[in-house]
Amino acid sequence: MTDSQQPYSRLWQQFTDYAKLNIEYARLTAAEKVTVLLTAAAVAIGAFVLGVIFFFFMSLAIAYWLSAVIPLAWAYALMSFVYLLLIALLIILRKPLILNPVSKFVSRLFLS
């Protein structure tokens, strides 16, 4: 190898090393971000399931408590109406309650 070719081969070797390191960094960063995203999704699903169980038993308790004042069937109907109102409220406020926080989380996760 001549002296004029040696700097070019060294430059090419440094370039390939740099490219390999950048690819490895991108892979590690992507793996970290996917891990954070999946962990957040698992926590959200777990909290959702536990919240559903909590609301189920609380609605049964409230309906039982209301049955001292009104008939049991009307107490259950009242609780179902409350849940219907909560569903309507969630649909109306889905953008500020669900869409905006999720999009901010994902964009902060992948763009930082």
C-alpha positions in Angstrom: 0.0 0.0 0.0 1.4 3.4 -0.9 1.6 6.3 1.4 -1.2 8.2 -0.5 -3.6 5.3 -0.1 -3.1 4.8 3.6 -5.0 7.9 4.8 -7.9 7.0 2.7 -8.1 3.4 4.0 -7.8 4.7 7.6 -10.5 7.3 6.9 -12.7 4.5 5.4 -12.1 2.3 8.4 -13.0 5.2 10.8 -16.2 5.8 8.7 -17.3 2.2 8.9 -16.6 2.1 12.6 -18.6 5.2 13.1 -21.5 3.8 11.0 -21.4 0.6 13.0 -21.5 2.5 16.3 -24.4 4.7 15.1 -26.4 1.6 14.1 -25.7 -0.1 17.4 -26.7 3.1 19.3 -29.9 3.3 17.3 -30.7 -0.3 18.0 -30.1 0.2 21.7 -32.1 3.4 21.8 -35.0 1.8 20.0 -34.9 -1.2 22.4 -35.0 1.1 25.4 -37.9 3.1 24.0 -39.9 0.0 23.1 -39.3 -1.4 26.6 -40.5 1.9 28.2 -43.6 1.9 25.9 -44.5 -1.8 26.6 -43.9 -1.2 30.4 -46.2 1.8 30.4 -48.8 -0.2 28.4 -48.6 -3.1 30.8 -49.0 -0.8 33.8 -52.0 1.0 32.2 -53.7 -2.3 31.4 -53.1 -3.6 34.9 -54.5 -0.4 36.4 -57.5 -0.5 34.0 -58.3 -4.1 35.0 -58.0 -3.3 38.7 -60.0 -0.1 38.3 -62.8 -2.1 36.6 -62.9 -4.6 39.4 -62.9 -1.7 42.0 -65.8 0.1 40.2 -67.7 -3.2 39.9 -67.6 -3.9 43.6 -68.1 -0.3 44.6 -71.2 -0.1 42.4 -72.5 -3.3 44.0 -71.9 -1.7 47.5 -73.5 1.6 46.5 -76.5 -0.3 45.0 -76.9 -2.3 48.2 -76.6 0.9 50.3 -79.3 2.6 48.1 -81.6 -0.4 48.4 -82.4 0.7 51.9 -84.0 3.8 50.4 -85.3 2.6 47.0 -86.0 -0.9 45.7 -82.9 -3.0 44.7 -83.8 -3.0 41.0 -84.0 0.8 40.9 -80.7 1.0 42.8 -79.0 -1.2 40.1 -80.7 0.9 37.4 -79.4 4.1 39.0 -75.9 2.7 39.1 -76.1 1.7 35.5 -77.3 5.2 34.7 -74.2 6.6 36.5 -72.0 4.4 34.4 -73.8 5.5 31.3 -73.1 9.1 32.2 -69.4 8.3 32.9 -69.1 6.7 29.5 -70.7 9.7 27.8 -68.3 12.0 29.7 -65.4 9.9 28.7 -66.4 10.0 25.0 -66.9 13.8 25.2 -63.6 14.4 26.9 -61.6 11.7 25.1 -59.2 14.1 23.5 -58.0 15.9 26.6 -58.2 12.8 28.9 -56.8 10.1 26.6 -55.5 11.3 23.2 -53.4 14.3 24.3 -51.6 12.5 27.2 -50.9 9.4 25.1 -49.6 11.4 22.1 -47.4 13.5 24.4 -46.0 10.4 26.0 -45.2 8.7 22.7 -43.8 11.8 21.0 -41.7 12.6 24.1 -40.5 9.0 24.1 -39.6 8.7 20.5 -38.5 12.2 19.7 -36.2 12.8 22.6 
